[in-house]
Amino acid sequence: MHSLSPYLRQHADNPVGWWEWSDDALAEAERRDVPIFLSVGYAACHWCHVMAHESFEDAEVAATLNAAYVPIKVDREERPDIDAVYMAATTAVTGQGGWPMTCLLTPSGEPFFCGTYLPKAQLLNLLTQATRVWRLQRAEVQRSSASIAEGLRDLARPASPVSLGKAQLGAAVARLTASYDDHNGGFGAAPKFPPSMVLEFLTRHHGRTGSNEALRMLDGTLDAMARGGIYDQLAGGFARYSVDAGWVVPHFEKMLYDNAQLSRVYAHQCRVSEGSFGRRIACETADFILRDLGTTDGAFASSLDADTRVEGRSAEGFTYVWTPEQLIDELGAADGERAADLLSVTDAGTFDGGASVLQLHTDPDDPQWWSRIRRRLLAARARRPQPARDDKVVTSWNGLAIAALSDIGALFGRPDLVDAATTCAALLLERHMVDGRLRRASLGARVSDAPGVLDDHGNLAEGLLALHQATGDARWLEAAGRILDSAEAHFLDGDTWHDTADDAGRLIVRPRTGGDNAEPSGLSAIAMALVGYAALTGSEHHRDLAEDAIATGGVAAARDPRFAGWALAGAEAVASGPVQVAIVGTGPLAANMIAIARRAPSPGLVIAHGRPDAPNQPLLVGRPLVDGKPAAYVCHGFVCSAPVSSSAALRIALGV
């Protein structure tokens, strides 16, 4: 196997004769007149590992698959387009989705069975029955697969746009209130996923309207997550989700996209809430991204595994959990008992074998003691077996990381974070841009053949716009414009945005995801970037594209705002302008005014700073110094109020 995907490489030594997804694989199924067995997963997935050990490393399963199927293995992170098509089918057929995803397809790629994790016995039974049905009842299989494929095409047809004006934004907050967990924070019941994009929407809604309800849900959720077991109390960073409603026991994989989004929203919380809690969590999570996910060349790896290999077996969470005895052994009786009380480590435990996931429900009364204990526990944990890392560099997720590091670094005076974002951005534009087109991923110095999808373009452009505002460097604004122009040329068909380019490989349907999930959909990612780019450049064309994309995302918002947080956040920016701040000049006063602007709660506010008429920065054109001193111009649609030349006046103008 020559794939750059670490997930596919994990399966290279299986007795199953895996193919990568390709025209050749489909042609092989046609030539042999056998179905395709499609298995989709990702490197950090616990149940993917379970199914691999139970079934794909098993000689009996391998013999059955190799004899009667063309087995294809897909990394959903490298090929989200394939995953999107067959996950839509799986959800439609079974009512739920998840990974590993298991589908049986005709040689043309139409599904006739869809499921997720299957134990070995159940899998063998399925394979045997499906082989018999394929041989003896082919016409029935083809009718069923054709019906499912037509249903997928129906789902992919765009619905009529839904306005996301001020009334609809208020209604979305009211609907979120109905599903808010007043006791635990978050929305809905177990399992609990971090609602990153919804929290950004609530931040912006409070910033625009002063809504106490939005602020209550925002603060309650952010506080509960950061104090629970889903947050790594020793090293920083968030796990993928909590299996319970109280954020106690996580599914232990740590994903770049979660940590990028969450660190950014904790930073943005500081614009609307008092206290330093959000700043601490934002900075600790950013440090986790740099320390544990940073690659040697300056990009960011995809994830840390849920499992740790212990004595030849996979053990989920082994690296992270503690018993009271382990704390005492490491710290001594007094400190061990004190740490157990602080971190909710009990004899009964919260995890397998009586171990506990660390929580921090109250701040320690002696910060110096806690800092010392934390360092000792981290050193002890480092001696344990560690989870594997998926070193694949995904364009979209690195774009989210660039945005987060740029914002956190600029807000809190962390130039190291801005420098890291700069290095990553330069690498992506050099390595992932091939013949003027974005690629999805790379590993080491090699770039994947997988083409970039819509969210790669939207999230990377968003990251570059954030980096431009953090640094004042016009090259990032220009690069974002080129990426958005490429996206418009290849992903927009009439008034419909697709997840895949017009020249992408053949699938049974061209995917078009309208709602957000664990990360922004391609539609909402491109909408958010278009809003920011239009505000920074004054481009009415990009503004029109943004408003049309947000209205398309309004369909998901009307259905359930929990799955439209990023579109709603973009709509908040449109509803408030967004406000544009141009700061000209240098020196301490200019730096102070830039810092004030960055603290402004106005949704989607954009900042340009530099010398007057700096090239390729439209917001600075025609904005002179005032009496030779730095000045700030607060604008809406490039129409500006009179310039202010003091920090106090700018605070009043921005409501900071």
C-alpha positions as CSV (number, residue, x, y, z in Angstrom):
1,M,0.0,0.0,0.0
2,H,1.5,3.3,-1.1
3,S,-1.1,5.6,0.6
4,L,0.0,8.6,2.6
5,S,-2.9,8.0,5.0
6,P,-1.7,6.7,8.4
7,Y,-5.1,5.0,8.8
8,L,-4.7,3.0,5.6
9,R,-1.1,2.3,6.6
10,Q,-2.4,0.8,9.8
11,H,-4.2,-1.8,7.7
12,A,-1.4,-2.5,5.2
13,D,-0.4,-5.8,6.8
14,N,-3.9,-7.1,7.2
15,P,-4.6,-10.4,5.4
16,V,-7.5,-8.5,3.7
17,G,-6.4,-7.5,0.2
18,W,-7.4,-3.8,0.6
19,W,-7.7,-1.5,-2.3
20,E,-7.7,2.3,-2.1
21,W,-10.7,4.0,-3.6
22,S,-10.0,4.5,-7.3
23,D,-11.4,3.9,-10.7
24,D,-9.2,0.8,-10.9
25,A,-10.8,-0.7,-7.8
26,L,-14.3,-0.2,-9.2
27,A,-13.2,-1.6,-12.5
28,E,-11.8,-4.7,-10.7
29,A,-15.2,-5.3,-9.1
30,E,-16.8,-5.0,-12.5
31,R,-14.2,-7.4,-14.1
32,R,-14.7,-10.0,-11.3
33,D,-18.5,-9.4,-11.2
34,V,-18.4,-9.1,-7.4
35,P,-19.6,-6.5,-4.9
36,I,-17.4,-3.9,-3.2
37,F,-16.9,-4.1,0.6
38,L,-16.3,-0.5,1.7
39,S,-14.8,0.2,5.1
40,V,-14.4,3.8,6.2
41,G,-12.7,5.0,9.4
42,Y,-9.9,7.1,10.7
43,A,-6.6,6.6,12.6
44,A,-7.8,7.8,16.1
45,C,-11.1,5.8,16.1
46,H,-11.4,3.3,18.9
47,W,-14.1,1.1,17.4
48,C,-12.2,1.1,14.1
49,H,-9.3,-0.5,16.0
50,V,-11.7,-3.0,17.6
51,M,-13.1,-4.1,14.3
52,A,-9.7,-4.3,12.8
53,H,-8.4,-6.6,15.5
54,E,-11.5,-8.7,15.6
55,S,-12.1,-9.0,11.9
56,F,-9.6,-7.5,9.5
57,E,-6.6,-9.3,11.1
58,D,-8.6,-12.6,11.1
59,A,-7.8,-15.2,8.5
60,E,-11.3,-16.4,8.1
61,V,-12.8,-12.9,7.5
62,A,-10.0,-12.1,5.1
63,A,-10.5,-15.2,3.1
64,T,-14.2,-14.5,2.8
65,L,-13.6,-10.9,1.8
66,N,-10.8,-11.6,-0.7
67,A,-12.8,-14.4,-2.4
68,A,-16.1,-12.7,-2.9
69,Y,-15.5,-8.9,-2.7
70,V,-13.2,-6.1,-3.7
71,P,-12.4,-4.7,-0.3
72,I,-11.8,-0.9,-0.3
73,K,-10.5,1.0,2.7
74,V,-11.1,4.7,3.0
75,D,-9.7,7.3,5.4
76,R,-12.6,9.6,6.0
77,E,-10.3,12.4,6.9
78,E,-8.4,12.2,3.6
79,R,-11.5,11.6,1.5
80,P,-14.4,13.4,3.2
81,D,-16.2,13.4,-0.1
82,I,-16.5,9.6,-0.2
83,D,-17.3,9.5,3.5
84,A,-20.1,12.1,3.0
85,V,-21.8,10.1,0.3
86,Y,-21.9,6.8,2.1
87,M,-22.5,8.3,5.5
88,A,-25.6,10.0,4.1
89,A,-26.7,6.6,2.8
90,T,-25.9,4.9,6.1
91,T,-27.9,7.5,8.1
92,A,-30.8,7.3,5.7
93,V,-30.9,3.5,5.8
94,T,-30.2,2.9,9.5
95,G,-31.2,6.1,11.2
96,Q,-27.7,6.6,12.6
97,G,-24.1,6.9,11.5
98,G,-20.6,6.5,12.9
99,W,-17.3,4.9,12.3
100,P,-16.2,2.4,11.3
101,M,-18.7,2.6,8.5
102,T,-19.4,-0.6,6.6
103,C,-21.1,-0.6,3.3
104,L,-21.7,-3.1,0.5
105,L,-21.7,-1.6,-3.0
106,T,-22.4,-2.6,-6.6
107,P,-19.4,-2.3,-8.9
108,S,-20.8,1.1,-10.0
109,G,-20.7,2.3,-6.3
110,E,-24.4,2.1,-5.4
111,P,-24.9,0.9,-1.8
112,F,-27.2,-2.0,-1.0
113,F,-26.2,-2.5,2.6
114,C,-25.1,0.2,5.1
115,G,-24.0,-0.1,8.7
116,T,-21.2,0.7,11.2
117,Y,-19.3,-1.5,13.6
118,L,-20.0,-5.2,13.2
119,P,-18.6,-8.0,15.5
120,K,-16.9,-10.8,13.7
121,A,-19.7,-13.3,13.8
122,Q,-22.2,-10.7,12.5
123,L,-19.9,-9.6,9.8
124,L,-19.3,-13.1,8.5
125,N,-23.0,-13.8,8.5
126,L,-23.6,-10.6,6.5
127,L,-20.8,-11.5,4.0
128,T,-22.1,-15.0,3.4
129,Q,-25.7,-13.9,2.9
130,A,-24.8,-11.0,0.7
131,T,-22.7,-13.2,-1.5
132,R,-25.7,-15.6,-1.9
133,V,-28.1,-12.7,-2.7
134,W,-25.7,-11.2,-5.1
135,R,-25.4,-14.4,-7.0
136,L,-29.0,-15.5,-6.9
137,Q,-31.1,-12.3,-6.6
138,R,-29.1,-9.8,-8.5
139,A,-32.0,-7.9,-9.9
140,E,-33.4,-7.3,-6.5
141,V,-30.0,-6.0,-5.2
142,Q,-29.8,-3.7,-8.2
143,R,-33.3,-2.3,-7.6
144,S,-32.5,-1.7,-4.0
145,S,-29.2,0.0,-4.7
146,A,-30.7,2.1,-7.4
147,S,-33.4,3.3,-5.0
148,I,-30.9,4.2,-2.3
149,A,-28.8,6.1,-4.9
150,E,-31.8,8.0,-6.1
151,G,-32.6,8.9,-2.5
152,L,-29.1,10.3,-2.1
153,R,-29.5,12.4,-5.2
154,D,-32.8,13.7,-3.8
155,L,-31.0,14.6,-0.5
156,A,-28.3,16.5,-2.4
157,R,-30.8,18.7,-4.3
158,P,-30.7,22.2,-2.7
159,A,-33.7,23.4,-0.9
160,S,-35.0,27.0,-1.1
161,P,-32.9,29.4,0.9
162,V,-34.0,30.6,4.3
163,S,-33.2,34.1,5.5
164,L,-31.1,34.4,8.6
165,G,-32.0,37.9,9.6
166,K,-32.2,39.3,13.1
167,A,-35.6,37.7,13.9
168,Q,-34.3,34.3,12.8
169,L,-31.1,34.7,14.9
170,G,-33.2,35.4,18.0
171,A,-35.4,32.4,17.3
172,A,-32.3,30.2,17.0
173,V,-31.3,31.2,20.5
174,A,-34.8,30.4,21.8
175,R,-34.6,26.9,20.2
176,L,-31.2,26.3,21.6
177,T,-32.5,27.3,25.1
178,A,-35.1,24.5,24.8
179,S,-32.4,21.8,24.3
180,Y,-29.9,23.3,26.8
181,D,-28.8,21.1,29.7
182,D,-29.2,23.5,32.6
183,H,-27.4,21.1,35.0
184,N,-24.4,20.0,32.9
185,G,-24.1,22.6,30.1
186,G,-24.2,21.7,26.5
187,F,-27.2,20.6,24.5
188,G,-29.1,17.4,24.5
189,A,-28.2,14.2,26.4
190,A,-25.4,11.7,26.2
191,P,-23.2,11.3,24.3
192,K,-22.1,15.0,24.6
193,F,-20.1,16.6,21.8
194,P,-18.4,20.0,22.2
195,P,-20.8,22.5,20.4
196,S,-17.9,24.7,19.2
197,M,-19.7,26.5,16.4
198,V,-22.9,27.0,18.3
199,L,-20.8,28.6,21.1
200,E,-19.2,31.0,18.7
201,F,-22.7,32.0,17.5
202,L,-23.8,32.6,21.1
203,T,-20.7,34.7,21.7
204,R,-21.5,36.8,18.7
205,H,-25.3,37.0,19.5
206,H,-24.5,38.3,23.0
207,G,-22.0,40.7,21.5
208,R,-24.6,42.2,19.2
209,T,-27.7,42.1,21.4
210,G,-26.6,41.8,25.0
211,S,-28.7,38.6,25.4
212,N,-28.3,37.2,28.9
213,E,-29.7,33.9,27.8
214,A,-27.0,33.5,25.1
215,L,-24.3,34.4,27.6
216,R,-25.7,31.9,30.2
217,M,-25.6,29.0,27.8
218,L,-22.1,30.1,26.5
219,D,-20.5,30.5,30.0
220,G,-22.3,27.4,31.4
221,T,-21.1,25.1,28.6
222,L,-17.5,26.4,28.4
223,D,-17.1,26.2,32.2
224,A,-18.5,22.7,32.4
225,M,-16.4,21.3,29.6
226,A,-13.1,22.8,30.8
227,R,-13.7,21.5,34.4
228,G,-14.8,18.0,33.3
229,G,-12.9,14.9,32.2
230,I,-13.3,15.8,28.5
231,Y,-10.5,18.4,29.1
232,D,-7.0,17.2,29.9
233,Q,-6.4,18.8,33.3
234,L,-2.7,18.1,33.1
235,A,-1.6,18.8,29.5
236,G,-4.5,20.9,28.1
237,G,-6.6,20.0,25.1
238,F,-10.0,18.4,24.6
239,A,-11.0,14.9,23.8
240,R,-13.5,14.2,21.0
241,Y,-16.6,13.8,23.1
242,S,-18.0,12.7,26.4
243,V,-19.9,9.4,26.7
244,D,-22.0,10.8,29.5
245,A,-24.1,13.9,29.9
246,G,-21.8,15.5,32.5
247,W,-18.5,15.7,30.5
248,V,-16.9,13.2,32.9
249,V,-15.7,10.3,30.7
250,P,-14.4,11.1,27.2
251,H,-13.9,9.1,24.1
252,F,-10.2,9.8,24.4
253,E,-9.0,10.7,20.9
254,K,-7.9,14.3,20.6
255,M,-8.6,15.9,17.2
256,L,-6.9,19.0,15.8
257,Y,-10.2,20.4,14.5
258,D,-11.9,20.2,18.0
259,N,-9.0,21.8,19.8
260,A,-8.6,24.6,17.2
261,Q,-12.2,25.5,17.3
262,L,-12.5,25.3,21.1
263,S,-9.4,27.2,21.9
264,R,-10.6,30.0,19.6
265,V,-14.1,30.2,21.2
266,Y,-12.6,30.3,24.7
267,A,-10.5,33.2,23.6
268,H,-13.5,35.0,22.1
269,Q,-15.5,34.4,25.3
270,C,-13.1,36.8,26.9
271,R,-14.6,39.6,24.8
272,V,-18.0,39.2,26.5
273,S,-17.3,37.6,29.9
274,E,-15.3,38.8,32.9
275,G,-12.4,36.8,34.4
276,S,-9.4,35.0,33.1
277,F,-10.8,31.4,32.9
278,G,-11.3,31.5,29.2
279,R,-7.9,32.9,28.6
280,R,-6.3,30.1,30.6
281,I,-8.1,27.4,28.7
282,A,-7.5,29.0,25.3
283,C,-3.8,29.3,25.9
284,E,-3.4,25.9,27.4
285,T,-5.2,24.3,24.5
286,A,-3.1,26.3,22.0
287,D,0.0,25.1,23.8
288,F,-1.3,21.5,23.5
289,I,-1.7,22.0,19.7
290,L,1.9,23.3,19.4
291,R,3.5,20.8,21.7
292,D,1.6,17.6,21.0
293,L,0.3,18.1,17.4
294,G,3.0,20.2,15.9
295,T,5.0,18.5,13.1
296,T,8.7,19.0,12.5
297,D,8.1,21.3,9.5
298,G,5.6,23.6,11.3
299,A,2.2,22.2,10.4
300,F,-0.2,20.3,12.7
301,A,-1.0,16.6,12.8
302,S,-4.6,15.4,12.7
303,S,-5.1,13.6,16.0
304,L,-3.9,11.6,19.0
305,D,-5.4,8.1,19.2
306,A,-8.1,7.1,21.6
307,D,-6.2,3.9,22.4
308,T,-2.8,3.1,23.9
309,R,-1.0,-0.2,23.1
310,V,-0.3,-1.9,26.4
311,E,1.4,-5.3,26.4
312,G,0.3,-5.9,22.8
313,R,-3.3,-4.9,23.4
314,S,-5.3,-1.7,22.8
315,A,-6.4,0.0,25.9
316,E,-8.6,3.1,25.6
317,G,-7.7,5.9,28.0
318,F,-4.8,4.0,29.7
319,T,-2.5,7.0,29.4
320,Y,-4.8,9.4,31.1
321,V,-6.6,7.8,34.1
322,W,-5.6,7.4,37.7
323,T,-6.5,5.6,40.9
324,P,-6.0,7.0,44.4
325,E,-3.2,4.6,45.0
326,Q,-1.3,5.7,41.8
327,L,-1.5,9.3,43.0
328,I,-0.2,8.4,46.4
329,D,2.6,6.3,44.9
330,E,3.7,9.2,42.8
331,L,3.1,12.2,45.2
332,G,3.3,10.7,48.7
333,A,0.3,10.2,51.0
334,A,-0.4,13.9,51.9
335,D,-0.1,15.3,48.4
336,G,-1.6,12.2,46.8
337,E,-4.8,12.4,48.9
338,R,-5.1,16.2,48.4
339,A,-4.7,15.7,44.6
340,A,-7.3,12.9,44.6
341,D,-9.8,15.2,46.3
342,L,-9.1,18.1,44.0
343,L,-9.3,16.0,40.8
344,S,-12.3,13.8,41.8
345,V,-10.2,10.6,41.9
346,T,-12.1,8.1,44.1
347,D,-12.0,4.4,45.1
348,A,-15.1,3.7,43.0
349,G,-13.6,5.5,39.9
350,T,-15.3,6.8,36.9
351,F,-13.7,4.5,34.3
352,D,-12.7,0.9,33.7
353,G,-11.0,-1.0,36.6
354,G,-11.9,1.6,39.2
355,A,-9.7,4.3,37.6
356,S,-10.8,7.9,37.4
357,V,-10.7,10.5,34.6
358,L,-9.3,13.7,36.1
359,Q,-11.7,16.6,36.7
360,L,-11.1,20.0,38.2
361,H,-14.5,21.3,39.5
362,T,-12.9,24.0,41.7
363,D,-9.8,26.0,41.3
364,P,-7.0,25.0,43.7
365,D,-6.6,27.2,46.8
366,D,-2.9,27.1,46.4
367,P,-1.9,27.7,42.7
368,Q,1.8,27.2,43.4
369,W,1.2,23.8,45.0
370,W,-1.1,22.8,42.1
371,S,1.5,23.9,39.5
372,R,4.1,21.8,41.2
373,I,1.8,18.8,41.4
374,R,0.7,19.1,37.9
375,R,4.3,19.1,36.6
376,R,5.0,15.9,38.7
377,L,1.9,14.1,37.4
378,L,2.7,15.1,33.8
379,A,6.2,13.7,34.2
380,A,4.8,10.5,35.6
381,R,2.2,10.2,32.8
382,A,4.9,10.7,30.2
383,R,6.6,7.5,31.4
384,R,3.4,5.5,30.5
385,P,2.8,4.1,27.0
386,Q,1.5,7.0,24.9
387,P,-1.2,7.1,22.2
388,A,-0.2,7.0,18.6
389,R,-0.4,10.2,16.5
390,D,-1.9,10.6,13.1
391,D,0.7,12.8,11.4
392,K,-1.4,13.5,8.4
393,V,-1.6,17.3,7.8
394,V,-5.2,18.2,6.7
395,T,-5.6,21.6,4.9
396,S,-9.0,22.4,6.5
397,W,-8.0,21.6,10.0
398,N,-4.7,23.4,9.8
399,G,-6.7,26.4,8.5
400,L,-8.8,26.2,11.7
401,A,-5.6,26.0,13.7
402,I,-4.1,29.1,11.9
403,A,-7.2,31.1,12.8
404,A,-7.2,30.0,16.4
405,L,-3.5,30.6,17.0
406,S,-3.7,34.0,15.2
407,D,-6.6,35.2,17.3
408,I,-5.2,33.8,20.6
409,G,-1.8,35.2,20.0
410,A,-3.1,38.6,19.0
411,L,-5.6,38.8,21.9
412,F,-3.3,37.8,24.7
413,G,0.1,39.0,23.6
414,R,1.5,35.6,22.5
415,P,3.8,36.3,19.5
416,D,4.9,32.7,19.6
417,L,1.4,31.6,18.6
418,V,1.2,34.1,15.8
419,D,4.7,32.9,14.6
420,A,3.5,29.3,14.6
421,A,0.4,30.3,12.6
422,T,2.6,32.1,10.1
423,T,4.9,29.1,9.6
424,C,1.9,26.8,9.1
425,A,0.3,29.1,6.6
426,A,3.4,29.5,4.5
427,L,3.9,25.7,4.5
428,L,0.3,25.0,3.4
429,L,0.5,27.5,0.6
430,E,3.8,26.1,-0.6
431,R,3.1,22.3,-0.2
432,H,-0.7,21.9,-0.5
433,M,-1.1,24.3,-3.5
434,V,-0.2,22.2,-6.6
435,D,-0.6,23.8,-10.0
436,G,-2.8,26.5,-8.5
437,R,-5.2,24.0,-6.8
438,L,-5.5,23.0,-3.2
439,R,-4.8,19.4,-2.1
440,R,-6.5,17.9,0.9
441,A,-3.6,16.5,2.9
442,S,0.1,15.6,3.2
443,L,2.4,13.4,5.2
444,G,5.9,14.5,5.8
445,A,7.1,16.2,2.6
446,R,4.7,14.4,0.3
447,V,1.4,15.7,-0.7
448,S,-1.6,13.5,-1.2
449,D,-3.4,13.1,-4.5
450,A,-6.7,13.7,-2.8
451,P,-8.1,17.0,-4.0
452,G,-9.1,19.8,-1.7
453,V,-12.8,20.0,-0.9
454,L,-14.9,23.0,-0.1
455,D,-14.2,23.2,3.6
456,D,-10.4,23.1,2.8
457,H,-10.9,26.3,0.9
458,G,-13.2,28.0,3.3
459,N,-11.3,27.1,6.5
460,L,-7.8,27.9,5.1
461,A,-9.1,31.3,3.8
462,E,-10.6,32.0,7.2
463,G,-7.3,31.2,8.8
464,L,-5.4,33.4,6.4
465,L,-7.8,36.3,7.1
466,A,-7.2,35.9,10.8
467,L,-3.5,35.8,10.3
468,H,-3.6,39.0,8.1
469,Q,-5.4,40.8,10.9
470,A,-3.0,39.6,13.5
471,T,0.1,40.6,11.6
472,G,-1.0,43.4,9.2
473,D,0.8,41.4,6.4
474,A,-1.2,41.9,3.1
475,R,0.2,38.7,1.6
476,W,-2.3,36.6,3.7
477,L,-5.2,38.7,2.5
478,E,-4.1,38.3,-1.1
479,A,-3.7,34.5,-0.6
480,A,-7.2,34.2,0.9
481,G,-8.6,36.1,-2.1
482,R,-7.0,33.6,-4.5
483,I,-8.3,30.6,-2.6
484,L,-11.8,32.1,-2.6
485,D,-11.7,32.8,-6.3
486,S,-10.6,29.2,-6.9
487,A,-13.5,28.0,-4.8
488,E,-16.0,30.1,-6.7
489,A,-14.6,28.8,-10.0
490,H,-14.7,25.1,-9.2
491,F,-17.3,24.6,-6.4
492,L,-20.1,27.0,-7.2
493,D,-22.6,25.8,-9.8
494,G,-25.1,28.5,-10.5
495,D,-26.2,29.4,-6.9
496,T,-25.3,26.0,-5.4
497,W,-22.1,25.3,-3.5
498,H,-20.9,21.7,-3.7
499,D,-18.4,19.9,-1.5
500,T,-16.3,18.7,-4.4
501,A,-14.9,20.5,-7.4
502,D,-16.3,20.4,-10.8
503,D,-13.4,18.2,-12.0
504,A,-13.3,15.8,-9.0
505,G,-13.4,12.1,-9.4
506,R,-16.6,10.2,-10.1
507,L,-19.0,9.4,-7.3
508,I,-22.6,8.3,-7.5
509,V,-23.7,11.8,-6.3
510,R,-21.9,15.1,-6.0
511,P,-22.0,15.7,-2.2
512,R,-23.4,18.9,-0.8
513,T,-23.4,19.1,3.0
514,G,-25.7,21.8,4.3
515,G,-25.3,21.4,8.1
516,D,-22.3,21.6,10.4
517,N,-21.2,18.5,12.3
518,A,-17.9,18.2,14.3
519,E,-16.4,21.0,12.1
520,P,-17.9,23.6,9.8
521,S,-19.6,22.3,6.6
522,G,-18.0,23.4,3.4
523,L,-21.0,25.7,2.8
524,S,-20.7,27.5,6.2
525,A,-16.9,27.5,6.0
526,I,-16.9,29.3,2.7
527,A,-19.7,31.7,3.8
528,M,-17.7,32.7,6.9
529,A,-14.5,33.4,4.9
530,L,-16.5,35.3,2.3
531,V,-18.0,37.6,5.0
532,G,-14.5,38.4,6.4
533,Y,-12.9,38.9,3.0
534,A,-15.7,41.2,1.8
535,A,-15.4,43.3,5.0
536,L,-11.6,43.6,4.6
537,T,-11.7,44.5,0.9
538,G,-15.0,46.1,0.3
539,S,-15.9,43.6,-2.4
540,E,-19.6,43.7,-3.0
541,H,-19.3,40.5,-5.1
542,H,-17.9,38.5,-2.2
543,R,-20.5,40.0,0.1
544,D,-23.3,38.9,-2.2
545,L,-21.8,35.4,-2.4
546,A,-21.6,35.3,1.4
547,E,-25.2,36.3,2.0
548,D,-26.4,33.8,-0.5
549,A,-24.4,31.0,1.1
550,I,-25.6,32.0,4.6
551,A,-29.2,31.9,3.3
552,T,-28.6,28.4,2.0
553,G,-27.2,27.4,5.4
554,G,-30.4,28.8,6.9
555,V,-32.2,25.6,5.8
556,A,-30.2,23.7,8.4
557,A,-30.6,26.4,11.0
558,A,-34.4,26.3,10.6
559,R,-34.3,22.5,11.0
560,D,-32.0,22.5,14.1
561,P,-29.7,25.3,15.0
562,R,-27.3,22.9,16.8
563,F,-26.2,21.8,13.3
564,A,-25.8,25.3,11.9
565,G,-23.7,27.2,14.4
566,W,-21.1,28.4,11.9
567,A,-23.7,29.7,9.4
568,L,-25.5,31.5,12.3
569,A,-22.2,33.0,13.4
570,G,-21.7,34.3,9.9
571,A,-25.2,35.7,9.9
572,E,-24.4,37.5,13.1
573,A,-21.5,39.2,11.4
574,V,-23.7,40.3,8.5
575,A,-26.4,41.5,10.9
576,S,-23.9,43.8,12.7
577,G,-22.1,45.1,9.5
578,P,-19.6,43.7,10.2
579,V,-17.8,46.6,11.8
580,Q,-14.5,47.5,10.2
581,V,-11.7,49.2,12.1
582,A,-8.7,50.8,10.3
583,I,-5.8,51.8,12.5
584,V,-3.0,53.8,10.9
585,G,0.3,54.6,12.3
586,T,2.9,53.0,14.5
587,G,4.2,53.2,18.1
588,P,2.6,52.6,21.5
589,L,-0.6,54.4,20.8
590,A,-1.3,52.5,17.6
591,A,-0.5,49.2,19.4
592,N,-2.9,50.1,22.2
593,M,-5.7,50.9,19.8
594,I,-5.1,47.7,18.0
595,A,-5.4,45.8,21.3
596,I,-8.6,47.7,22.1
597,A,-10.1,46.8,18.7
598,R,-9.3,43.1,19.2
599,R,-11.3,43.1,22.5
600,A,-14.4,44.5,20.8
601,P,-17.4,42.2,21.1
602,S,-19.0,43.2,17.8
603,P,-19.6,40.0,15.7
604,G,-17.2,39.5,12.8
605,L,-15.4,42.8,13.4
606,V,-12.3,43.1,11.1
607,I,-9.2,45.0,11.7
608,A,-6.6,46.5,9.3
609,H,-3.5,48.2,10.6
610,G,-0.4,49.7,9.1
611,R,0.8,52.9,7.6
612,P,-1.7,55.0,5.6
613,D,-2.4,53.8,2.1
614,A,-0.4,50.6,2.7
615,P,-0.5,48.6,-0.6
616,N,-3.1,45.9,-1.0
617,Q,-4.9,46.8,2.2
618,P,-8.1,48.6,1.0
619,L,-9.3,49.5,4.5
620,L,-6.2,51.7,4.9
621,V,-6.6,53.6,1.6
622,G,-7.5,57.3,2.2
623,R,-7.1,57.0,6.0
624,P,-4.5,59.5,7.0
625,L,-2.8,60.2,10.3
626,V,-4.4,62.9,12.4
627,D,-2.0,65.7,13.2
628,G,0.8,63.3,12.5
629,K,-0.4,60.9,15.1
630,P,-2.0,57.4,14.9
631,A,-5.7,57.3,14.3
632,A,-8.5,54.7,14.2
633,Y,-11.4,54.8,11.8
634,V,-14.5,52.8,12.7
635,C,-16.5,51.9,9.6
636,H,-19.6,50.1,8.3
637,G,-19.4,49.2,4.6
638,F,-16.3,51.4,4.1
639,V,-18.3,54.4,5.4
640,C,-16.4,55.6,8.4
641,S,-17.1,57.9,11.3
642,A,-14.7,60.7,12.1
643,P,-11.3,59.3,13.1
644,V,-10.4,59.1,16.8
645,S,-6.8,59.6,18.0
646,S,-7.1,58.4,21.6
647,S,-7.6,55.0,23.2
648,A,-10.4,56.3,25.3
649,A,-12.4,57.6,22.3
650,L,-11.9,54.2,20.5
651,R,-13.2,52.3,23.6
652,I,-16.3,54.4,23.5
653,A,-16.8,53.9,19.7
654,L,-16.4,50.1,20.0
655,G,-18.2,49.6,23.4
656,V,-15.2,48.0,25.0
